[in-house]
Structures are given as structure tokens and as C-alpha cells.
Amino acid sequence: MRTKIFRIQGKFMMGKSFKSFTKELKAINEEDIQEKIYSEFGSKHGIKRSKISIEEIKEISEDEVLDPIIKALIEG
């Protein structure tokens, strides 16, 4: 299976307010992306899944990538 690049936008509860986020990740499908987002925010920030709101998951082309780590992965 071929991996695709996705841009994910959403919000998460930090303290008493919501903070916006935008991430770019590689995955096979949208379900994998959702799981990666929940896992990453949970492990790095201790945020429960119920405190994370994914608003948009959009597949993007390699030309649209802004994240330097993802760029390095696709160029390498």
C-alpha cells in the first residue's frame, strides 16, 4: 500500500481553552491519520481523545507540503 500525505486541522483543549493545530503526516488512509493524531497528542501532551476535535483531514500533494520533516521524508 502506498502512503499519502495529509494535512490535519483541528483544536484541542489545553487548560480551559481550545488551541488550534495544523499537522502534516503520512499515512495510508484517514482512519490511520485520526489514530496517529490521538496517539501523538495523548502521549506528548497527555490530552484525552475526547478533548481533541479534528475538523478537517485533507490529502495534499507533495508540492503542498510545508512541514520540513515530511519534505525531507519525501525527498530522501
N, CA, C and O atoms as CSV, one atom per row, in Angstrom:
chain,resi,resn,atom,element,x,y,z
A,1,MET,N,N,0.825,-1.181,0.000
A,1,MET,CA,C,0.000,0.000,0.000
A,1,MET,C,C,0.871,1.247,0.000
A,1,MET,O,O,1.932,1.293,0.622
A,2,ARG,N,N,0.404,2.226,-0.696
A,2,ARG,CA,C,1.152,3.470,-0.843
A,2,ARG,C,C,0.681,4.485,0.197
A,2,ARG,O,O,-0.520,4.666,0.398
A,3,THR,N,N,1.624,5.137,0.847
A,3,THR,CA,C,1.249,6.158,1.819
A,3,THR,C,C,0.923,7.467,1.113
A,3,THR,O,O,1.451,7.765,0.041
A,4,LYS,N,N,0.055,8.226,1.729
A,4,LYS,CA,C,-0.358,9.530,1.219
A,4,LYS,C,C,0.008,10.571,2.265
A,4,LYS,O,O,0.289,10.239,3.417
A,5,ILE,N,N,0.000,11.824,1.857
A,5,ILE,CA,C,0.293,12.921,2.768
A,5,ILE,C,C,-1.013,13.639,3.068
A,5,ILE,O,O,-1.780,13.974,2.166
A,6,PHE,N,N,-1.249,13.869,4.360
A,6,PHE,CA,C,-2.480,14.522,4.791
A,6,PHE,C,C,-2.162,15.759,5.622
A,6,PHE,O,O,-1.185,15.788,6.370
A,7,ARG,N,N,-2.999,16.774,5.478
A,7,ARG,CA,C,-2.943,17.947,6.354
A,7,ARG,C,C,-4.173,17.864,7.258
A,7,ARG,O,O,-5.304,17.744,6.787
A,8,ILE,N,N,-3.924,17.932,8.559
A,8,ILE,CA,C,-4.980,17.785,9.548
A,8,ILE,C,C,-5.110,19.099,10.309
A,8,ILE,O,O,-4.116,19.665,10.764
A,9,GLN,N,N,-6.341,19.577,10.444
A,9,GLN,CA,C,-6.593,20.782,11.212
A,9,GLN,C,C,-7.637,20.474,12.267
A,9,GLN,O,O,-8.573,19.710,12.029
A,10,GLY,N,N,-7.469,21.070,13.424
A,10,GLY,CA,C,-8.416,20.856,14.493
A,10,GLY,C,C,-8.088,21.697,15.700
A,10,GLY,O,O,-7.319,22.655,15.624
A,11,LYS,N,N,-8.689,21.321,16.825
A,11,LYS,CA,C,-8.490,22.020,18.089
A,11,LYS,C,C,-8.354,20.990,19.199
A,11,LYS,O,O,-8.857,19.871,19.096
A,12,PHE,N,N,-7.666,21.386,20.260
A,12,PHE,CA,C,-7.574,20.537,21.440
A,12,PHE,C,C,-7.687,21.412,22.674
A,12,PHE,O,O,-7.325,22.589,22.660
A,13,MET,N,N,-8.194,20.816,23.737
A,13,MET,CA,C,-8.392,21.535,24.990
A,13,MET,C,C,-7.083,21.571,25.769
A,13,MET,O,O,-6.531,20.535,26.138
A,14,MET,N,N,-6.603,22.781,26.009
A,14,MET,CA,C,-5.395,22.976,26.808
A,14,MET,C,C,-5.790,23.885,27.966
A,14,MET,O,O,-6.012,25.082,27.787
A,15,GLY,N,N,-5.871,23.300,29.146
A,15,GLY,CA,C,-6.371,24.058,30.294
A,15,GLY,C,C,-7.872,24.264,30.133
A,15,GLY,O,O,-8.639,23.303,30.064
A,16,LYS,N,N,-8.280,25.527,30.076
A,16,LYS,CA,C,-9.708,25.828,29.941
A,16,LYS,C,C,-10.062,26.396,28.576
A,16,LYS,O,O,-11.195,26.825,28.358
A,17,SER,N,N,-9.117,26.402,27.668
A,17,SER,CA,C,-9.411,26.959,26.340
A,17,SER,C,C,-8.941,26.010,25.238
A,17,SER,O,O,-8.082,25.154,25.450
A,18,PHE,N,N,-9.530,26.190,24.062
A,18,PHE,CA,C,-9.150,25.388,22.904
A,18,PHE,C,C,-7.994,26.054,22.170
A,18,PHE,O,O,-7.962,27.275,22.015
A,19,LYS,N,N,-7.057,25.245,21.724
A,19,LYS,CA,C,-5.924,25.699,20.913
A,19,LYS,C,C,-6.024,25.035,19.552
A,19,LYS,O,O,-6.301,23.839,19.460
A,20,SER,N,N,-5.800,25.804,18.498
A,20,SER,CA,C,-5.842,25.265,17.134
A,20,SER,C,C,-4.539,24.559,16.812
A,20,SER,O,O,-3.488,24.889,17.361
A,21,PHE,N,N,-4.618,23.585,15.915
A,21,PHE,CA,C,-3.414,22.924,15.429
A,21,PHE,C,C,-3.567,22.596,13.949
A,21,PHE,O,O,-4.674,22.407,13.443
A,22,THR,N,N,-2.435,22.534,13.278
A,22,THR,CA,C,-2.345,22.048,11.898
A,22,THR,C,C,-1.124,21.144,11.847
A,22,THR,O,O,-0.026,21.542,12.235
A,23,LYS,N,N,-1.324,19.923,11.365
A,23,LYS,CA,C,-0.228,18.957,11.265
A,23,LYS,C,C,-0.250,18.326,9.891
A,23,LYS,O,O,-1.305,18.205,9.268
A,24,GLU,N,N,0.902,17.931,9.429
A,24,GLU,CA,C,1.025,17.164,8.191
A,24,GLU,C,C,1.669,15.836,8.544
A,24,GLU,O,O,2.714,15.782,9.193
A,25,LEU,N,N,1.022,14.765,8.100
A,25,LEU,CA,C,1.507,13.419,8.399
A,25,LEU,C,C,1.341,12.522,7.187
A,25,LEU,O,O,0.524,12.785,6.305
A,26,LYS,N,N,2.136,11.451,7.160
A,26,LYS,CA,C,1.991,10.426,6.121
A,26,LYS,C,C,1.248,9.242,6.714
A,26,LYS,O,O,1.509,8.826,7.843
A,27,ALA,N,N,0.311,8.703,5.929
A,27,ALA,CA,C,-0.435,7.528,6.358
A,27,ALA,C,C,-1.088,6.897,5.142
A,27,ALA,O,O,-1.052,7.450,4.043
A,28,ILE,N,N,-1.680,5.742,5.351
A,28,ILE,CA,C,-2.345,5.020,4.263
A,28,ILE,C,C,-3.739,5.574,4.015
A,28,ILE,O,O,-4.170,5.689,2.867
A,29,ASN,N,N,-4.458,5.923,5.108
A,29,ASN,CA,C,-5.819,6.422,4.944
A,29,ASN,C,C,-6.186,7.356,6.097
A,29,ASN,O,O,-5.388,7.574,7.009
A,30,GLU,N,N,-7.399,7.903,6.048
A,30,GLU,CA,C,-7.840,8.869,7.058
A,30,GLU,C,C,-7.992,8.253,8.441
A,30,GLU,O,O,-7.753,8.924,9.445
A,31,GLU,N,N,-8.388,6.981,8.506
A,31,GLU,CA,C,-8.522,6.326,9.800
A,31,GLU,C,C,-7.167,6.238,10.511
A,31,GLU,O,O,-7.075,6.449,11.720
A,32,ASP,N,N,-6.120,5.924,9.745
A,32,ASP,CA,C,-4.770,5.884,10.319
A,32,ASP,C,C,-4.342,7.264,10.820
A,32,ASP,O,O,-3.698,7.383,11.862
A,33,ILE,N,N,-4.704,8.292,10.074
A,33,ILE,CA,C,-4.369,9.664,10.452
A,33,ILE,C,C,-5.031,10.023,11.779
A,33,ILE,O,O,-4.386,10.580,12.668
A,34,GLN,N,N,-6.304,9.707,11.910
A,34,GLN,CA,C,-7.010,10.009,13.161
A,34,GLN,C,C,-6.332,9.324,14.338
A,34,GLN,O,O,-6.125,9.938,15.384
A,35,GLU,N,N,-5.994,8.081,14.170
A,35,GLU,CA,C,-5.333,7.338,15.244
A,35,GLU,C,C,-3.980,7.952,15.592
A,35,GLU,O,O,-3.628,8.051,16.767
A,36,LYS,N,N,-3.224,8.362,14.584
A,36,LYS,CA,C,-1.921,8.995,14.829
A,36,LYS,C,C,-2.068,10.296,15.608
A,36,LYS,O,O,-1.286,10.574,16.517
A,37,ILE,N,N,-3.072,11.091,15.249
A,37,ILE,CA,C,-3.300,12.365,15.945
A,37,ILE,C,C,-3.647,12.104,17.410
A,37,ILE,O,O,-3.055,12.702,18.309
A,38,TYR,N,N,-4.608,11.210,17.646
A,38,TYR,CA,C,-4.989,10.908,19.026
A,38,TYR,C,C,-3.811,10.360,19.832
A,38,TYR,O,O,-3.617,10.745,20.985
A,39,SER,N,N,-3.037,9.478,19.239
A,39,SER,CA,C,-1.886,8.886,19.926
A,39,SER,C,C,-0.821,9.925,20.234
A,39,SER,O,O,-0.274,9.952,21.337
A,40,GLU,N,N,-0.529,10.778,19.263
A,40,GLU,CA,C,0.520,11.788,19.440
A,40,GLU,C,C,0.143,12.798,20.522
A,40,GLU,O,O,0.951,13.085,21.405
A,41,PHE,N,N,-1.060,13.332,20.465
A,41,PHE,CA,C,-1.474,14.308,21.465
A,41,PHE,C,C,-1.589,13.654,22.849
A,41,PHE,O,O,-1.282,14.282,23.863
A,42,GLY,N,N,-2.023,12.417,22.883
A,42,GLY,CA,C,-2.123,11.715,24.157
A,42,GLY,C,C,-0.770,11.453,24.779
A,42,GLY,O,O,-0.586,11.672,25.977
A,43,SER,N,N,0.180,10.986,23.985
A,43,SER,CA,C,1.485,10.635,24.542
A,43,SER,C,C,2.355,11.861,24.832
A,43,SER,O,O,3.038,11.904,25.855
A,44,LYS,N,N,2.335,12.847,23.949
A,44,LYS,CA,C,3.201,14.017,24.136
A,44,LYS,C,C,2.620,15.048,25.097
A,44,LYS,O,O,3.360,15.700,25.833
A,45,HIS,N,N,1.295,15.195,25.090
A,45,HIS,CA,C,0.674,16.270,25.860
A,45,HIS,C,C,-0.280,15.777,26.938
A,45,HIS,O,O,-0.788,16.577,27.724
A,46,GLY,N,N,-0.530,14.477,26.987
A,46,GLY,CA,C,-1.423,13.918,27.994
A,46,GLY,C,C,-2.879,14.319,27.800
A,46,GLY,O,O,-3.636,14.411,28.767
A,47,ILE,N,N,-3.273,14.556,26.550
A,47,ILE,CA,C,-4.628,15.004,26.249
A,47,ILE,C,C,-5.483,13.800,25.872
A,47,ILE,O,O,-5.081,12.971,25.055
A,48,LYS,N,N,-6.661,13.714,26.475
A,48,LYS,CA,C,-7.574,12.610,26.184
A,48,LYS,C,C,-8.233,12.816,24.823
A,48,LYS,O,O,-8.392,13.946,24.360
A,49,ARG,N,N,-8.608,11.721,24.199
A,49,ARG,CA,C,-9.242,11.765,22.878
A,49,ARG,C,C,-10.479,12.653,22.852
A,49,ARG,O,O,-10.742,13.327,21.856
A,50,SER,N,N,-11.230,12.656,23.933
A,50,SER,CA,C,-12.455,13.457,23.981
A,50,SER,C,C,-12.167,14.956,23.990
A,50,SER,O,O,-13.076,15.751,23.755
A,51,LYS,N,N,-10.936,15.357,24.253
A,51,LYS,CA,C,-10.545,16.771,24.281
A,51,LYS,C,C,-9.905,17.222,22.971
A,51,LYS,O,O,-9.407,18.344,22.869
A,52,ILE,N,N,-9.922,16.333,21.961
A,52,ILE,CA,C,-9.336,16.641,20.655
A,52,ILE,C,C,-10.455,16.660,19.617
A,52,ILE,O,O,-11.235,15.714,19.513
A,53,SER,N,N,-10.522,17.731,18.862
A,53,SER,CA,C,-11.528,17.864,17.810
A,53,SER,C,C,-10.822,17.991,16.466
A,53,SER,O,O,-10.192,19.011,16.186
A,54,ILE,N,N,-10.926,16.958,15.636
A,54,ILE,CA,C,-10.348,17.003,14.291
A,54,ILE,C,C,-11.403,17.607,13.374
A,54,ILE,O,O,-12.481,17.039,13.195
A,55,GLU,N,N,-11.087,18.762,12.796
A,55,GLU,CA,C,-12.059,19.479,11.973
A,55,GLU,C,C,-11.943,19.156,10.495
A,55,GLU,O,O,-12.942,19.137,9.777
A,56,GLU,N,N,-10.711,18.899,10.035
A,56,GLU,CA,C,-10.528,18.617,8.613
A,56,GLU,C,C,-9.309,17.732,8.397
A,56,GLU,O,O,-8.253,17.941,8.995
A,57,ILE,N,N,-9.475,16.752,7.539
A,57,ILE,CA,C,-8.370,15.918,7.079
A,57,ILE,C,C,-8.399,16.006,5.570
A,57,ILE,O,O,-9.389,15.651,4.931
A,58,LYS,N,N,-7.295,16.487,5.004
A,58,LYS,CA,C,-7.258,16.726,3.562
A,58,LYS,C,C,-5.983,16.116,2.980
A,58,LYS,O,O,-4.880,16.374,3.462
A,59,GLU,N,N,-6.150,15.311,1.948
A,59,GLU,CA,C,-4.980,14.766,1.267
A,59,GLU,C,C,-4.344,15.883,0.455
A,59,GLU,O,O,-5.037,16.621,-0.245
A,60,ILE,N,N,-3.019,16.009,0.548
A,60,ILE,CA,C,-2.315,17.058,-0.183
A,60,ILE,C,C,-1.230,16.439,-1.060
A,60,ILE,O,O,-0.794,15.311,-0.833
A,61,SER,N,N,-0.812,17.190,-2.051
A,61,SER,CA,C,0.256,16.728,-2.941
A,61,SER,C,C,1.618,17.033,-2.316
A,61,SER,O,O,1.715,17.809,-1.365
A,62,GLU,N,N,2.642,16.429,-2.846
A,62,GLU,CA,C,3.995,16.667,-2.342
A,62,GLU,C,C,4.388,18.133,-2.484
A,62,GLU,O,O,5.164,18.640,-1.674
A,63,ASP,N,N,3.872,18.819,-3.489
A,63,ASP,CA,C,4.184,20.235,-3.708
A,63,ASP,C,C,3.570,21.138,-2.639
A,63,ASP,O,O,4.061,22.245,-2.414
A,64,GLU,N,N,2.513,20.688,-1.983
A,64,GLU,CA,C,1.813,21.497,-0.989
A,64,GLU,C,C,2.376,21.344,0.426
A,64,GLU,O,O,1.964,22.067,1.333
A,65,VAL,N,N,3.298,20.427,0.622
A,65,VAL,CA,C,3.834,20.134,1.950
A,65,VAL,C,C,4.627,21.330,2.480
A,65,VAL,O,O,5.476,21.886,1.783
A,66,LEU,N,N,4.334,21.713,3.722
A,66,LEU,CA,C,5.041,22.804,4.387
A,66,LEU,C,C,5.969,22.303,5.494
A,66,LEU,O,O,6.975,22.947,5.790
A,67,ASP,N,N,5.649,21.171,6.102
A,67,ASP,CA,C,6.413,20.615,7.197
A,67,ASP,C,C,7.786,20.149,6.712
A,67,ASP,O,O,7.864,19.304,5.820
A,68,PRO,N,N,8.884,20.692,7.289
A,68,PRO,CA,C,10.221,20.322,6.817
A,68,PRO,C,C,10.572,18.845,7.015
A,68,PRO,O,O,11.348,18.289,6.238
A,69,ILE,N,N,10.020,18.214,8.029
A,69,ILE,CA,C,10.307,16.793,8.273
A,69,ILE,C,C,9.641,15.931,7.198
A,69,ILE,O,O,10.257,15.002,6.675
A,70,ILE,N,N,8.399,16.235,6.874
A,70,ILE,CA,C,7.698,15.483,5.822
A,70,ILE,C,C,8.367,15.728,4.471
A,70,ILE,O,O,8.489,14.811,3.659
A,71,LYS,N,N,8.800,16.974,4.229
A,71,LYS,CA,C,9.515,17.281,2.976
A,71,LYS,C,C,10.775,16.427,2.847
A,71,LYS,O,O,11.059,15.878,1.783
A,72,ALA,N,N,11.523,16.324,3.942
A,72,ALA,CA,C,12.756,15.528,3.939
A,72,ALA,C,C,12.448,14.049,3.685
A,72,ALA,O,O,13.207,13.364,3.000
A,73,LEU,N,N,11.348,13.566,4.232
A,73,LEU,CA,C,10.979,12.165,4.014
A,73,LEU,C,C,10.628,11.875,2.557
A,73,LEU,O,O,10.981,10.817,2.036
A,74,ILE,N,N,9.940,12.798,1.899
A,74,ILE,CA,C,9.536,12.538,0.524
A,74,ILE,C,C,10.660,12.803,-0.471
A,74,ILE,O,O,10.679,12.235,-1.563
A,75,GLU,N,N,11.595,13.670,-0.088
A,75,GLU,CA,C,12.731,13.962,-0.972
A,75,GLU,C,C,13.849,12.951,-0.814
A,75,GLU,O,O,14.637,12.740,-1.735
A,76,GLY,N,N,13.921,12.326,0.353
A,76,GLY,CA,C,15.012,11.414,0.664
A,76,GLY,C,C,14.787,10.097,0.097
A,76,GLY,O,O,15.615,9.202,0.266
